[in-house]
Amino acid sequence: MPVSVEVVFNPNWWFRNYGISFDQPFYFDRKARIKNDLAMRRALYERFGIGEPNPGPRPVVGSQHVAGGFVVPALLGVEIRFSEHDAPWPVPADLSREQALALRVPDIERTWPMDRLIADMDWLQKEFGHVVGDFNIDGLLTTALHLRGQQFFLDLVEDPELAGHLLSVISETQARVASYVRSRTGTASVAVNRSILHVDPTTFVHANCAVQMISPALFRKTLLPYECRLANQLRPYGIHHCGGNLHLFAEAYAETGAVFYDVGWGSDVAACSRALPRAFLNLRLSPVRMLQSTAGEVRKDTEQLLAAAGRTERVGVCSINMDHGTPDGNVLAMIDAARSLASAD
């Protein structure tokens, strides 16, 4: 069975190489979205042989070629700053305890930015007959940090009432957004990781970028109940863990019944494979090493990850958020190593 390979480049890579700007029109101007989506798909095929040889315009509402989540933080009142060469940046709101406890699940269809995006979905549906794309809706802990700042780490230990309220509001908002988008486009998390296209495109992938910053014991005690709640609402369910310690959380994560895992660079891949034998493991190469290493080193990295997984089924490789200056030869080395292993197997 082929080993799937996917790449995602940092906005700076697209801006510097192709002049694509990531200010607000990239996300909210439907003509710009369709034009940029076409340019990005064409570039990935011509440069790396990934995707389709002759892509045509499609009615895209959310880009599937960049990472970074802002929709749920924005719905909950967090200011979002946009830049021509960076991902959207949620500005921490540093809510007071009273403000946090007063927070409620918004009416997503009447609150920015979903009201704008839903209007676009309606227009695209009318014009094209269908809609493509989705949004990275951020993670429970990451969004809580956007809302409460670093104080939320203390809240998890010292103020369970506040932490529980905030996590409940965030998880329900995430579930409503993901369910709505999936009902309109058929997908919910290609924007989190394109690799689900090779598994089950309907999979929801929860972006647990910040979980590496707390202990597995604290995660199990405070966040896992809400993770399981999301999983029960949004199956098929997947977990993105870009930290280098997925093996420490695998046992707790398994309780969600997730069928897809992003395995962060530095994680013990063999231990993850043993702990999660039936799930698809998406093995992430380091974007820093992709930038700084030789093609031979990248090939070795790829081969070692796949050897550690001990399987060529239910496994893929990727590198996400590669920056400008990443040698094309390194990307091609990763792709060739994965494909060569699959062919040999």
C-alpha positions in Angstrom: 0.0 0.0 0.0 1.4 3.4 -0.9 2.8 5.6 1.9 1.0 8.9 1.7 3.1 12.1 1.5 1.9 15.7 2.1 3.5 19.1 2.4 2.3 22.4 3.7 4.4 25.6 3.4 4.5 28.6 5.7 2.7 31.7 4.3 6.2 33.3 4.0 7.1 30.6 1.5 4.1 31.3 -0.7 4.6 35.1 -0.4 8.3 35.0 -1.3 8.0 32.4 -4.1 4.6 33.2 -5.6 3.6 36.7 -4.3 0.5 35.3 -2.6 -0.6 37.6 0.2 -2.2 36.4 3.4 -4.0 39.5 4.5 -7.8 39.4 5.0 -8.8 39.0 1.3 -6.9 35.6 1.2 -9.6 34.3 3.7 -12.6 36.5 3.0 -12.6 37.5 -0.7 -14.0 34.5 -2.7 -12.4 35.5 -6.0 -9.0 35.8 -4.3 -9.5 32.5 -2.6 -10.4 30.7 -5.8 -7.4 32.3 -7.7 -4.9 31.5 -4.9 -6.2 28.0 -4.5 -5.7 27.4 -8.2 -2.2 28.9 -8.1 -1.2 26.8 -5.0 -2.5 23.5 -6.4 -0.7 24.2 -9.7 2.6 25.1 -8.0 2.6 21.9 -5.8 2.1 19.7 -8.8 4.6 21.4 -11.1 7.2 21.7 -8.3 6.8 18.4 -6.4 4.3 16.2 -8.3 1.8 16.4 -5.5 -1.9 16.7 -6.4 -3.5 16.9 -9.8 -1.7 17.7 -13.1 -4.3 20.1 -14.5 -6.3 21.7 -11.7 -9.2 23.9 -12.4 -11.0 26.6 -10.4 -13.1 25.3 -7.5 -15.5 26.9 -5.1 -13.3 27.0 -2.1 -14.4 28.6 1.2 -11.3 27.7 3.3 -7.8 27.1 2.1 -6.5 23.6 2.3 -2.9 24.6 1.8 -1.9 26.7 4.9 -2.0 26.0 8.6 -3.2 28.3 11.3 -6.5 28.6 13.1 -8.4 31.8 13.9 -12.1 31.2 13.3 -13.1 29.9 16.8 -10.9 32.4 18.7 -12.5 35.1 16.6 -16.0 33.9 17.3 -15.2 34.1 21.0 -14.1 37.7 20.7 -10.3 37.4 20.3 -8.8 40.1 18.0 -7.2 38.6 14.9 -4.3 40.3 13.1 -3.6 39.5 9.5 -0.3 39.9 7.6 0.7 39.5 4.0 3.4 36.9 4.8 2.2 35.3 8.1 -0.6 33.1 9.4 -3.4 35.0 11.2 -2.4 35.9 14.7 -4.9 35.8 17.6 -4.0 38.5 20.1 -4.4 37.2 23.6 -7.5 38.7 25.2 -6.3 38.2 28.8 -9.9 38.0 30.1 -10.5 38.6 33.8 -12.0 35.8 35.8 -15.4 37.6 35.6 -15.2 38.0 31.9 -14.2 34.4 31.4 -17.1 33.1 33.5 -19.5 35.4 31.5 -18.4 33.9 28.2 -21.1 31.9 26.3 -21.2 29.9 23.1 -21.9 32.3 20.3 -24.6 32.1 17.6 -22.1 31.0 15.0 -24.3 31.9 12.0 -24.6 35.5 13.2 -21.2 36.2 14.5 -18.0 37.2 12.7 -16.2 35.6 11.0 -18.6 32.7 10.4 -21.4 35.0 9.2 -19.1 36.2 6.4 -17.9 32.7 5.6 -21.5 31.3 5.6 -22.6 34.0 3.2 -19.7 33.0 0.9 -20.8 29.3 1.2 -24.3 30.2 0.2 -23.0 32.2 -2.9 -20.6 29.4 -3.9 -23.3 26.8 -3.5 -25.6 28.8 -5.8 -23.0 29.4 -8.4 -21.2 26.1 -8.5 -23.6 23.6 -6.9 -21.2 22.7 -4.2 -18.6 24.1 -1.8 -15.0 22.9 -1.0 -12.7 23.5 2.0 -12.8 23.9 5.7 -11.0 25.8 8.6 -8.5 24.9 11.3 -10.7 25.7 14.3 -7.8 25.7 16.8 -7.5 23.5 19.9 -9.1 23.5 23.3 -5.9 24.5 25.2 -4.7 26.9 22.5 -8.0 28.8 22.4 -8.1 28.9 26.2 -4.7 30.5 26.2 -5.8 33.0 23.6 -8.7 34.0 25.8 -7.1 33.9 29.3 -3.4 34.1 28.6 -0.8 32.3 30.6 -3.1 32.5 33.6 -5.0 29.6 32.2 -2.2 27.2 33.2 -2.8 28.2 36.8 -6.6 28.0 36.2 -6.2 24.3 35.3 -4.8 23.6 38.8 -6.2 26.3 41.0 -9.6 27.3 39.5 -11.4 24.2 38.1 -14.7 26.2 37.9 -13.3 28.7 35.5 -11.2 26.2 33.6 -14.2 23.9 33.2 -16.5 26.7 32.1 -14.0 27.9 29.5 -13.3 24.5 28.1 -17.0 23.7 27.9 -17.7 26.9 25.9 -14.7 26.3 23.6 -15.5 22.7 22.9 -19.2 23.4 22.1 -18.2 26.2 19.8 -15.7 24.0 18.1 -18.3 21.2 17.7 -20.9 23.6 16.2 -18.4 25.1 13.7 -17.0 21.7 12.6 -20.4 20.1 12.3 -21.7 23.0 10.3 -18.7 23.2 7.9 -18.7 19.4 7.4 -22.5 19.5 6.6 -21.7 22.1 3.8 -18.4 20.9 2.3 -18.1 17.3 3.4 -14.8 17.9 5.3 -13.9 19.5 8.6 -10.1 19.4 9.0 -8.2 19.2 5.7 -6.9 22.6 6.8 -5.4 21.0 9.9 -3.7 18.2 8.0 -4.1 17.3 4.3 -3.1 13.7 5.1 -6.7 12.9 6.0 -7.5 13.0 2.3 -5.6 9.7 2.1 -7.6 8.2 5.0 -11.1 9.6 5.4 -11.6 13.2 4.3 -14.6 13.5 6.7 -12.3 13.1 9.7 -12.3 15.9 12.2 -8.7 16.6 13.5 -8.4 18.4 16.8 -5.3 20.7 16.9 -3.6 19.9 20.2 -0.5 22.1 19.5 -0.3 23.4 23.1 -0.9 20.1 24.9 2.9 19.4 24.9 3.1 22.3 27.4 1.4 20.4 30.2 1.9 17.0 31.9 0.0 13.9 30.8 -1.5 13.7 34.3 -2.8 17.2 34.1 -4.1 16.6 30.6 -6.0 13.5 31.7 -7.5 15.2 34.8 -8.6 18.5 33.1 -8.7 18.3 29.3 -9.4 14.7 28.4 -13.1 14.8 29.4 -13.6 17.6 26.9 -11.5 15.9 24.3 -13.7 12.8 24.6 -16.8 15.0 24.4 -15.5 16.4 21.1 -14.7 12.9 19.8 -18.2 11.7 20.6 -19.7 14.6 18.7 -17.4 14.6 15.7 -16.5 11.1 14.7 -14.5 10.0 12.8 -12.0 11.8 15.1 -8.3 12.5 14.8 -5.7 14.3 17.0 -3.0 16.6 15.8 0.0 16.6 18.3 2.9 18.4 16.8 4.9 18.2 20.1 7.8 15.8 20.4 6.1 13.8 23.1 3.0 12.1 21.6 4.1 8.8 23.2 3.5 10.3 26.7 -0.1 11.1 25.8 -1.0 8.1 23.6 -2.6 6.1 26.4 -5.0 8.9 27.3 -5.6 9.9 23.7 -6.6 6.3 22.9 -9.7 6.7 25.2 -11.1 9.1 22.6 -11.3 6.4 20.0 -9.4 8.5 17.5 -8.6 6.9 14.2 -5.9 9.4 13.0 -2.9 10.9 14.8 -0.4 13.5 13.8 2.9 12.3 15.3 5.1 15.3 16.1 8.8 15.2 15.3 10.8 13.9 18.3 8.1 11.6 19.5 8.9 7.9 20.1 7.3 6.6 16.9 7.8 2.9 17.8 6.0 3.5 21.2 3.2 5.4 19.4 2.8 2.6 16.9 2.5 0.0 19.7 0.1 2.1 21.7 -2.1 3.0 18.7 -2.0 -0.1 16.5 -5.2 0.4 14.6 -5.0 4.2 14.0 -3.4 6.0 11.1 -0.1 7.6 12.1 0.9 10.7 10.2 4.6 11.0 10.8 5.8 14.6 10.8 9.3 15.6 9.7 10.8 18.7 11.3 10.4 21.8 9.1 13.6 23.2 10.7 15.5 20.2 9.6 13.8 20.4 6.2 15.2 23.9 6.0 18.7 23.3 7.3 19.6 19.7 6.4 20.9 18.1 3.3 18.7 16.0 1.0 20.5 12.9 2.2 19.8 13.7 5.8 16.1 14.3 5.0 15.9 10.9 3.2 17.4 9.3 6.3 15.0 11.1 8.6 12.1 9.8 6.5 13.4 6.2 6.3 14.0 6.1 10.1 10.5 7.4 10.9 8.9 4.7 8.7 11.2 2.0 10.1 10.3 3.0 13.6 6.6 2.8 12.8 7.2 -0.8 11.7 4.4 -0.7 9.0 3.6 0.8 5.6 -0.1 0.5 6.1 -2.0 3.1 8.1 1.0 5.4 8.0 2.0 8.5 6.1 4.7 11.2 6.2 4.5 15.0 6.0 6.3 18.2 6.7 4.2 21.2 7.8 4.9 24.9 7.8 8.2 24.7 5.9 9.6 28.2 5.5 11.0 30.2 2.6 14.5 28.8 1.7 13.6 25.2 2.2 15.4 23.4 -0.7 13.1 21.8 -3.2 15.6 18.9 -3.2 14.8 18.2 0.5 11.1 18.1 -0.2 11.6 15.8 -3.1 13.9 13.5 -1.0 11.2 13.1 1.6 8.6 12.3 -1.1 11.0 9.8 -2.9 12.0 8.1 0.3 8.4 7.4 1.2 7.4 6.2 -2.2 10.5 4.1 -2.6 9.8 2.3 0.7 6.3 1.6 -0.3 7.3 0.2 -3.7 10.0 -2.0 -2.1 7.6 -3.3 0.5 
